[in-house]
Amino acid sequence: MVRARILDVSGLEPPQPMILVLELLRSLAPDEYVVFRHRHEPRPLYPILGELGFAWRVREGRAAPIEVVIWPAAWDRGPEDQQDPRG
């Protein structure tokens, strides 16, 4: 089973959201993924995610306007297809 790590940066100013999500991604266990909550879509993050070997999906959030679900690209499917990442 996979586990979500929630990172809510919706109240932070740049560059803190980028710094925090990249730090969190470096510390993920093999069975973990990130639900990154933000007040707007973090478009500059997407090319970096691809370079680091992560896949992502953007969705409307509950606790913040935007949620970016981020998981290792090596997984055969995204975490939303394995379980509800909002837990």
Summary of the structure (lengths in Angstrom):
residues: 87
radius of gyration: 11.9
end to end distance: 12.3
largest distance: 34.1
contacts: 235
relative contact order: 0.23
helix: 25%
strand: 31%
